[in-house]
């Protein structure tokens, strides 16, 4: 791994360490849940799409590709604390140019 790749991966890991929340991912249709750490952005009721924010009631989740290799629309993330379940609404997209993480809309 090149130095730039190592530094990028370390920066992403630091973000998950600082702001990550414990969760588990279950693929569509059920199956084994995979433990993971996610970045969760839930907007308040005043959020508007023109602000570039998720509409009220929606959120986005980001997960490292090494923890969930291929999340799919219809799959769910269950938060470890509180057991809140978020269903993936969109096709997951790479969160960065190097494919270290996935980002998706959830509700």
N, C-alpha and C positions, 0 to 999 in steps of 0.2 A: 504494500500500500504506500503510495506516495505521501510525502509530508503534508501536502495540501489536503489530501483525503483524510489523513489522520487528524489534522486540526479541525476539519469540518465535522467529522464524526464526534470528536471530543466536545465541540461546541453544542451540537445537538443533544448529546448525552447530558451535558450540563443543564440545558433548558428543561429536559425531562426530570432531572434530579431536583431542580428548584421548583418547578410548577406542575409536575406530573401528578396524576391521580391513579391509584390502583384500580384496575378493572379486569374484566374478562371478555373475550370476543367469542361469540357463537355464530357459526355460519348459518345462512338461510336454510330453513328446513330442520334445524337442530344439529346435533352432533356434539362432539367434545368441546367444552369451553377451554380457550387458551388464555392463561393469565397474561396480562400486559399492563403497561403504563401508558396513559393517554394524556394529551393536552386537550382540555375542554374549554370551549368558549361559548357560554350561554349569555344571550343578550337580554336586556331588560325590556319591559313592555313598551318603552319609548323608542326602541331601535327601529330604524327605517332602512329598506334596501338601498335607497340612494346614498346612504352614509357608508355603504360598503359593508354593512353589518348584516348578520343573519336576521331575518324577520322575527318579530316577537314570537316566542314559543319554539323557535328552531335554534339550532346550535351547530357548531362544527367540532369534529373530533379529529385529532391528529394522532397517529400511532406509528411507532418505528417499524420499518419493514422487516427487521430481524425478529420482531416479536409476533407480528401478523403478516405473513408473506403476501397474502392475496385477499384482503377484505372484499366483500361483495355487497352490492345493494341488497337490502332485505335482511342482512345479518344484523346482529345486535351487540352492543357493548353494555355490560352490566357493571355499574360502579360498585366497588367493594364496600365502601362506606355509604350507607343509605339504600343500597340495592336499586337505585334508579336505573331504568333500562332505556337506552337510546337506540332507535332503529335507524340504520343507514338508508337515507333517501336518495342519494346521488351515487353515480359511479365514482369510486375513489380515484383520486388523481394524485400523482407524485407531489409531495409538499415541497420538494427541492429538486434542483437539477441533477443531483447525483443519486436519487432514488433511495435516500436513507429513511424516508417516512412517507406515509399516505395521509391525505387530508380528505374529509368527506362531510357533507351535510347530514345531520341527524335530527330526529325529532322524538 
